[in-house]
Amino acid sequence: MKQTDDGSRRRFLKSSMFSLALALSPSGITEAFADSKSRTIQEEEDMTQSSATQRASAEVNDKTSIRPFQFNFPDAELADLRRRVEATKWPDREQVADASQGVQLATMQKLAQYWASEHDWRKCEAKINAVPNFITEIDGLDIHFIHVRSKHENALPMIVTHGWPGSIIEQMKIIEPLTKPTAHGGTAADAFHLVIPSLPGYGFSGKPTKPGWNPVSIAKAWATLMQRLGYTKYVAQGGDWGNSVSEVMALQQPPGLLAIHTNMAATVPPDVSKALSAGGPPPAGLSPEEKFAWDGLDDFYKNGLGYANEMALRPQTLYGIVDSPIGLASWILDHDIRSYQMIARVFDGKPEGLSRDDVLDNITLYWLTNTALSSARLYWDTAHNLPAGGFFDVRGVKLPVAVSAFAEEIYQAPKSWSEKAYVKLIHYNKFPKGTHFAAWEQPELFVGEMRASFKSLR
């Protein structure tokens, strides 16, 4: 069989594996939703402005009502998890001294030891159940979400979307500071009402049984959710898939959406995107900040796309991560090199941002909800059912946008690129630390950014 050259492979990765309608113009988004426009208008006319609590009591038999949600996994499932971890069949050690061959054996064995003997899932379960959780059906699928209203009268509603390999656990640390700012160094003017949904196929949301759930349809569902909750003005936030969903929401411009914030911005100019796709040298004239962004992207496209490639092309093949907890854990750890390096240091006893419990809480949620494959299909659905476009390419967002750029993200979006990508850039800040999981790893910085980003909109 003739093998493709590296340039062809990289072009395929950008056009197929990371293809998104997010790179579309607003008119492209309109086309994608032409067939549902009339239905959407009718839904909006039918919706009331009732609160979640009122709806839950008044419409308990209506699947589209807001239903309270609690969960408790059986002891038998936790015992089975520990047994499987302890029975892991280990591979040989990697042949190199670094992570260039993948997640290292020593890291995984330390993770396994802690998972089997010390990690306490019940603590995480209690934290999630301690905040208001709900379920509502949107477009035939149950959507789980956390909804915490601030007691401050003029709080700004915000919908926050996680990514892969994350979950609602990423946002747990920011709930208190954002909804109760006066107890966390802020003022009443900094308050937010928070809506934190689980993506379709993730966590406690329903698992799609047919294609069609991707950033375009999710963005529409989030707008429906916010209107169903009675919010007439709100903002959206996200990183990873959460950024994709938030930017598509901004392209769709649903009634009430004022602005978005991203911690993984899509700002790559066309000439840079083209050079990355071809595997060639960077365009001439990049500033030091832009060259730093190029280096991160270049490394990611050349060395970091293995997980996305498999999930975009053949997600159903990943039976191993459904059957083996350690297989799932290693798959989740191998997202991007800087996050992996940070997590490896954590299991070496050098906590920074995330703890061992943080990491294993998230992996355990994937395991107990059996969402390894259903979450992976988001990549396949996006690659196969939406027009092509690079994940980080400029999308033509016209609404106000705020950007927080963390140095150890896949790439740190330069201010110069952000100003060109977002015609209404209302806030930009960059940080010398912080990886892919900003809210989870750097909650204090993240909370400060939310307060600053949307201050002008209150």
C-alpha positions as CSV (number, residue, x, y, z in Angstrom):
1,M,0.0,0.0,0.0
2,K,1.4,3.4,-0.9
3,Q,1.8,5.7,2.0
4,T,0.9,9.4,2.0
5,D,3.6,11.9,2.5
6,D,3.7,14.0,5.7
7,G,2.2,17.1,4.0
8,S,-0.8,15.2,2.7
9,R,-1.4,13.6,6.1
10,R,-1.3,17.0,7.8
11,R,-3.7,18.5,5.3
12,F,-6.0,15.6,5.9
13,L,-5.8,16.1,9.7
14,K,-6.8,19.7,9.3
15,S,-9.6,19.2,6.7
16,S,-11.1,16.0,8.0
17,M,-10.3,15.4,11.6
18,F,-10.6,18.9,12.8
19,S,-13.2,20.0,10.3
20,L,-15.9,22.2,11.9
21,A,-18.6,24.5,10.8
22,L,-16.9,26.9,13.2
23,A,-14.8,28.1,10.3
24,L,-17.9,28.9,8.3
25,S,-19.1,32.4,7.8
26,P,-22.4,33.4,9.5
27,S,-24.2,32.6,6.3
28,G,-22.9,29.1,6.4
29,I,-24.3,28.7,9.9
30,T,-27.6,30.0,8.6
31,E,-27.7,27.4,5.9
32,A,-26.9,24.6,8.4
33,F,-30.0,25.6,10.3
34,A,-32.4,26.5,7.5
35,D,-34.3,23.3,7.9
36,S,-34.9,23.9,11.6
37,K,-35.6,27.7,11.6
38,S,-39.4,27.5,11.6
39,R,-39.4,24.8,14.3
40,T,-37.0,27.0,16.4
41,I,-39.3,30.0,16.1
42,Q,-42.3,28.0,17.1
43,E,-40.3,26.6,20.1
44,E,-39.4,30.1,21.2
45,E,-43.0,31.3,21.0
46,D,-44.1,28.4,23.1
47,M,-41.5,28.8,25.8
48,T,-42.3,30.6,29.1
49,Q,-40.1,32.6,31.3
50,S,-40.6,30.3,34.3
51,S,-37.8,29.4,36.6
52,A,-36.3,25.9,36.7
53,T,-38.0,25.2,40.0
54,Q,-41.4,26.4,38.8
55,R,-41.2,24.3,35.7
56,A,-40.1,21.2,37.5
57,S,-43.1,21.3,39.8
58,A,-45.7,22.4,37.1
59,E,-44.6,20.2,34.3
60,V,-43.3,17.0,35.9
61,N,-44.7,14.9,33.2
62,D,-43.2,17.0,30.4
63,K,-39.8,15.8,29.1
64,T,-39.0,19.3,28.2
65,S,-39.5,20.5,31.7
66,I,-36.6,21.2,34.0
67,R,-36.3,18.1,36.2
68,P,-34.1,17.9,39.4
69,F,-31.3,15.3,39.1
70,Q,-29.3,13.4,41.7
71,F,-27.1,10.3,41.3
72,N,-25.4,7.6,43.3
73,F,-23.3,4.9,41.8
74,P,-23.6,1.4,43.4
75,D,-20.8,0.2,45.6
76,A,-20.6,-2.8,43.3
77,E,-19.5,-0.6,40.4
78,L,-16.8,1.0,42.4
79,A,-15.6,-2.4,43.6
80,D,-15.5,-3.6,40.0
81,L,-13.5,-0.5,39.0
82,R,-10.9,-1.2,41.7
83,R,-10.7,-4.9,40.7
84,R,-10.1,-4.0,37.1
85,V,-7.4,-1.4,38.0
86,E,-5.6,-4.0,40.2
87,A,-5.9,-6.6,37.4
88,T,-4.3,-4.4,34.7
89,K,-2.1,-6.2,32.2
90,W,0.9,-3.9,31.8
91,P,2.9,-3.3,28.7
92,D,6.7,-3.1,28.6
93,R,8.3,0.2,29.5
94,E,8.7,2.7,26.8
95,Q,12.1,2.7,25.0
96,V,12.9,6.3,25.5
97,A,13.4,8.6,28.5
98,D,10.7,11.1,27.6
99,A,7.0,11.0,26.5
100,S,7.6,10.9,22.8
101,Q,6.3,7.4,22.6
102,G,3.2,8.2,24.7
103,V,2.0,8.1,28.3
104,Q,4.8,6.7,30.3
105,L,4.6,3.4,32.3
106,A,5.8,4.9,35.6
107,T,3.1,7.6,35.5
108,M,0.4,5.1,34.8
109,Q,1.5,2.7,37.5
110,K,1.6,5.5,40.1
111,L,-1.9,6.6,38.9
112,A,-3.2,3.0,39.2
113,Q,-1.8,2.5,42.7
114,Y,-3.5,5.7,43.9
115,W,-6.8,4.9,42.1
116,A,-7.1,1.4,43.5
117,S,-6.1,2.2,47.1
118,E,-6.7,5.9,48.0
119,H,-9.0,7.7,45.6
120,D,-12.4,8.3,47.1
121,W,-15.1,8.8,44.4
122,R,-17.8,9.4,47.0
123,K,-16.2,12.8,47.9
124,C,-16.5,13.9,44.2
125,E,-20.1,12.5,44.0
126,A,-21.0,14.5,47.1
127,K,-19.6,17.7,45.7
128,I,-21.6,17.4,42.5
129,N,-24.8,16.5,44.3
130,A,-24.3,19.5,46.6
131,V,-25.1,21.9,43.8
132,P,-28.4,22.0,41.9
133,N,-28.4,19.5,39.0
134,F,-31.1,19.2,36.4
135,I,-32.2,17.3,33.3
136,T,-34.2,18.6,30.4
137,E,-34.9,17.1,27.0
138,I,-33.9,19.2,23.9
139,D,-34.4,17.9,20.4
140,G,-35.1,14.4,21.7
141,L,-32.0,14.1,23.9
142,D,-31.7,14.5,27.7
143,I,-29.3,17.3,28.6
144,H,-27.8,17.4,32.1
145,F,-26.7,20.7,33.5
146,I,-25.8,22.4,36.8
147,H,-27.7,25.6,37.4
148,V,-26.6,27.8,40.3
149,R,-28.3,31.2,40.7
150,S,-26.6,33.9,42.6
151,K,-28.4,35.7,45.3
152,H,-27.2,39.0,44.0
153,E,-30.0,40.8,42.1
154,N,-28.1,41.9,39.0
155,A,-26.0,38.8,38.4
156,L,-25.1,38.1,34.8
157,P,-26.2,34.7,33.5
158,M,-23.4,32.7,31.9
159,I,-23.4,29.3,30.2
160,V,-20.1,27.5,30.5
161,T,-19.2,24.6,28.3
162,H,-16.4,22.0,28.9
163,G,-14.5,20.1,26.3
164,W,-12.8,16.7,25.8
165,P,-11.4,15.0,27.8
166,G,-13.1,17.2,30.4
167,S,-16.5,17.3,32.0
168,I,-18.5,19.4,34.4
169,I,-15.9,18.6,37.0
170,E,-13.7,21.1,35.3
171,Q,-16.0,23.9,36.4
172,M,-16.7,22.9,40.0
173,K,-14.1,25.1,41.5
174,I,-15.4,28.3,39.9
175,I,-19.1,28.0,41.0
176,E,-18.7,29.5,44.5
177,P,-16.5,32.4,43.5
178,L,-18.6,33.4,40.6
179,T,-22.0,33.0,42.2
180,K,-20.9,34.3,45.7
181,P,-18.3,36.9,44.8
182,T,-18.5,38.9,48.1
183,A,-17.3,35.8,49.9
184,H,-14.4,35.4,47.5
185,G,-12.7,38.8,47.1
186,G,-15.3,40.3,44.8
187,T,-18.3,42.6,44.9
188,A,-21.9,42.1,44.2
189,A,-21.3,43.6,40.8
190,D,-19.1,40.6,39.9
191,A,-21.9,38.0,40.4
192,F,-23.0,35.4,37.8
193,H,-25.8,33.0,37.5
194,L,-24.1,29.8,36.2
195,V,-25.4,27.2,33.8
196,I,-22.9,24.3,33.3
197,P,-24.2,21.6,30.9
198,S,-22.7,18.2,30.1
199,L,-22.1,17.9,26.3
200,P,-24.3,15.3,24.6
201,G,-22.7,11.9,25.0
202,Y,-20.7,13.2,28.1
203,G,-21.3,12.7,31.8
204,F,-25.0,12.5,32.7
205,S,-26.3,13.9,29.4
206,G,-28.0,11.4,27.0
207,K,-26.0,9.5,24.4
208,P,-27.0,10.3,20.9
209,T,-28.1,7.2,19.0
210,K,-27.6,8.7,15.5
211,P,-25.4,11.3,14.0
212,G,-26.2,15.0,14.2
213,W,-25.0,16.2,17.5
214,N,-22.0,18.5,16.8
215,P,-21.0,22.1,17.6
216,V,-23.7,23.6,15.4
217,S,-26.6,21.6,16.9
218,I,-25.2,21.9,20.4
219,A,-25.0,25.6,20.1
220,K,-28.6,25.8,19.1
221,A,-29.5,23.5,22.0
222,W,-27.7,25.7,24.5
223,A,-29.6,28.8,23.2
224,T,-32.8,26.8,23.8
225,L,-31.7,25.8,27.3
226,M,-30.9,29.4,28.3
227,Q,-34.3,30.6,27.0
228,R,-36.1,27.7,28.7
229,L,-34.4,28.8,32.0
230,G,-35.9,32.3,31.4
231,Y,-32.6,34.2,30.6
232,T,-33.2,37.0,28.1
233,K,-29.7,38.3,28.3
234,Y,-26.6,36.1,28.9
235,V,-23.0,35.4,27.9
236,A,-21.2,32.2,27.0
237,Q,-17.8,30.7,27.9
238,G,-15.8,27.8,26.8
239,G,-12.5,26.2,25.9
240,D,-11.7,23.2,23.6
241,W,-15.1,22.0,22.3
242,G,-16.6,24.6,24.7
243,N,-15.0,27.3,22.6
244,S,-16.3,25.8,19.4
245,V,-19.8,25.7,20.8
246,S,-19.5,29.3,22.1
247,E,-18.2,30.7,18.9
248,V,-20.9,29.0,16.9
249,M,-23.5,30.4,19.2
250,A,-21.9,33.8,18.5
251,L,-22.3,33.1,14.7
252,Q,-25.9,32.1,15.1
253,Q,-26.6,35.1,17.3
254,P,-29.5,33.7,19.3
255,P,-31.7,36.4,21.0
256,G,-30.1,37.4,24.3
257,L,-26.5,36.3,23.7
258,L,-24.4,39.4,24.5
259,A,-20.8,38.2,24.2
260,I,-18.5,35.2,24.6
261,H,-15.3,34.4,26.4
262,T,-12.8,31.8,25.3
263,N,-9.7,30.3,26.9
264,M,-8.8,28.5,23.7
265,A,-9.4,31.1,21.0
266,A,-9.6,30.4,17.3
267,T,-7.4,33.2,15.9
268,V,-5.0,31.5,13.4
269,P,-4.7,33.7,10.3
270,P,-5.2,32.1,6.8
271,D,-1.5,32.3,5.8
272,V,-0.4,30.7,9.1
273,S,-3.1,28.0,8.8
274,K,-2.0,27.2,5.2
275,A,1.6,26.9,6.2
276,L,0.8,24.6,9.1
277,S,-1.3,22.4,6.9
278,A,1.5,22.1,4.3
279,G,4.0,21.3,7.0
280,G,6.3,24.1,5.8
281,P,8.2,26.9,7.5
282,P,6.3,29.7,9.3
283,P,5.4,32.8,7.3
284,A,8.0,35.6,7.4
285,G,7.6,38.5,9.8
286,L,6.0,36.8,12.8
287,S,6.5,38.6,16.0
288,P,8.1,36.7,19.0
289,E,4.6,36.3,20.4
290,E,3.3,35.0,17.1
291,K,6.3,32.7,16.7
292,F,5.6,31.2,20.1
293,A,2.0,30.5,19.0
294,W,3.3,29.0,15.7
295,D,5.7,26.7,17.6
296,G,2.9,25.3,19.8
297,L,0.6,24.7,16.8
298,D,3.4,23.2,14.7
299,D,4.3,20.7,17.5
300,F,0.6,19.8,18.1
301,Y,-0.1,19.2,14.4
302,K,3.0,17.1,14.0
303,N,3.0,15.2,17.3
304,G,-0.2,15.7,19.2
305,L,-3.1,14.7,17.0
306,G,-3.2,10.9,17.5
307,Y,-6.2,10.9,19.8
308,A,-8.2,13.2,17.6
309,N,-7.3,11.3,14.5
310,E,-8.7,8.0,15.9
311,M,-11.8,9.5,17.4
312,A,-12.6,11.4,14.2
313,L,-12.1,8.4,11.9
314,R,-12.8,5.2,13.9
315,P,-14.2,6.0,17.4
316,Q,-16.1,2.7,17.6
317,T,-12.8,0.8,17.5
318,L,-11.9,2.1,20.9
319,Y,-13.4,-0.9,22.8
320,G,-10.2,-1.1,25.0
321,I,-10.9,2.2,26.7
322,V,-14.4,1.0,27.6
323,D,-13.2,-2.3,29.0
324,S,-10.0,-1.2,30.8
325,P,-9.9,1.7,33.3
326,I,-6.2,2.1,32.8
327,G,-6.7,2.1,29.1
328,L,-9.2,4.9,29.5
329,A,-7.0,6.9,31.9
330,S,-4.0,6.8,29.5
331,W,-6.2,7.8,26.6
332,I,-7.4,10.8,28.6
333,L,-4.0,11.8,29.8
334,D,-2.6,11.9,26.3
335,H,-4.5,15.0,25.2
336,D,-1.8,17.5,24.8
337,I,1.9,17.4,25.9
338,R,1.9,20.3,28.4
339,S,-1.2,19.0,30.3
340,Y,0.3,15.6,30.3
341,Q,3.6,16.8,31.7
342,M,1.8,18.7,34.4
343,I,-0.3,15.7,35.4
344,A,2.8,13.4,35.3
345,R,4.4,15.8,37.8
346,V,1.3,15.6,40.0
347,F,1.6,11.9,40.2
348,D,5.3,12.3,41.0
349,G,4.2,14.2,44.2
350,K,4.5,17.7,42.8
351,P,1.0,19.1,42.7
352,E,0.4,22.2,40.6
353,G,-3.1,23.3,39.8
354,L,-4.6,19.8,39.7
355,S,-4.4,17.2,42.4
356,R,-4.4,13.4,41.9
357,D,-8.0,13.4,43.1
358,D,-8.9,16.1,40.5
359,V,-7.5,14.0,37.7
360,L,-9.1,10.7,38.9
361,D,-12.5,12.3,39.6
362,N,-12.8,13.2,36.0
363,I,-11.6,9.9,34.6
364,T,-13.9,8.0,37.1
365,L,-16.8,10.0,35.8
366,Y,-16.1,8.9,32.3
367,W,-15.8,5.3,33.5
368,L,-18.9,5.1,35.6
369,T,-21.1,6.8,33.0
370,N,-19.6,4.6,30.3
371,T,-19.1,7.6,28.0
372,A,-15.6,6.9,26.6
373,L,-17.1,6.1,23.1
374,S,-20.1,8.3,23.2
375,S,-17.9,11.3,23.9
376,A,-15.4,10.3,21.2
377,R,-18.2,10.3,18.5
378,L,-18.3,14.1,18.8
379,Y,-15.1,14.2,16.8
380,W,-16.5,11.8,14.1
381,D,-19.8,13.7,13.9
382,T,-18.0,17.0,13.4
383,A,-15.6,15.6,10.8
384,H,-18.2,13.8,8.8
385,N,-21.3,16.0,9.0
386,L,-20.0,19.6,8.8
387,P,-18.0,21.5,6.2
388,A,-14.3,21.5,6.6
389,G,-12.4,24.1,8.5
390,G,-9.4,24.2,10.9
391,F,-10.2,24.0,14.6
392,F,-8.2,27.2,15.3
393,D,-9.0,29.1,12.1
394,V,-10.7,32.5,12.3
395,R,-14.5,32.1,12.0
396,G,-15.7,35.7,11.6
397,V,-17.4,36.2,15.0
398,K,-19.1,39.6,15.1
399,L,-20.3,39.6,18.7
400,P,-18.1,41.0,21.5
401,V,-15.4,38.5,22.5
402,A,-13.0,38.2,25.5
403,V,-9.8,36.2,25.3
404,S,-7.7,34.7,28.1
405,A,-4.5,33.2,26.7
406,F,-2.7,30.7,28.9
407,A,1.0,30.0,28.1
408,E,0.8,26.2,28.3
409,E,-2.4,25.8,26.2
410,I,-2.0,24.0,22.9
411,Y,-1.2,27.5,21.6
412,Q,-1.2,30.8,23.3
413,A,-3.3,33.1,21.1
414,P,-1.4,36.3,20.4
415,K,-3.1,39.7,21.0
416,S,-2.3,40.7,17.4
417,W,-4.1,37.6,16.0
418,S,-7.0,38.1,18.5
419,E,-7.6,41.7,17.5
420,K,-7.9,40.6,13.8
421,A,-10.0,37.5,14.5
422,Y,-12.5,39.3,16.7
423,V,-13.7,42.7,15.4
424,K,-15.2,43.4,18.9
425,L,-12.5,42.3,21.2
426,I,-13.5,43.6,24.6
427,H,-10.8,42.0,26.7
428,Y,-7.5,40.3,26.2
429,N,-5.1,39.0,28.8
430,K,-2.3,36.4,28.8
431,F,-0.7,34.4,31.6
432,P,2.8,32.8,32.0
433,K,1.2,29.6,33.4
434,G,-1.8,27.5,32.9
435,T,-2.6,24.6,30.6
436,H,-5.6,23.4,28.6
437,F,-7.9,23.1,31.7
438,A,-8.0,26.8,32.7
439,A,-11.0,26.8,35.1
440,W,-10.0,23.5,36.7
441,E,-6.3,24.2,37.0
442,Q,-6.2,27.9,37.6
443,P,-9.6,28.8,39.1
444,E,-8.5,32.0,40.7
445,L,-7.1,33.4,37.5
446,F,-10.1,32.2,35.6
447,V,-12.6,33.8,38.0
448,G,-10.7,37.1,37.8
449,E,-10.9,36.9,34.0
450,M,-14.6,36.3,34.0
451,R,-15.1,39.4,36.2
452,A,-12.9,41.6,34.0
453,S,-14.1,40.2,30.7
454,F,-17.8,41.0,31.0
455,K,-17.6,44.1,33.3
456,S,-18.4,46.5,30.5
457,L,-21.6,44.5,29.6
458,R,-23.3,44.8,33.0
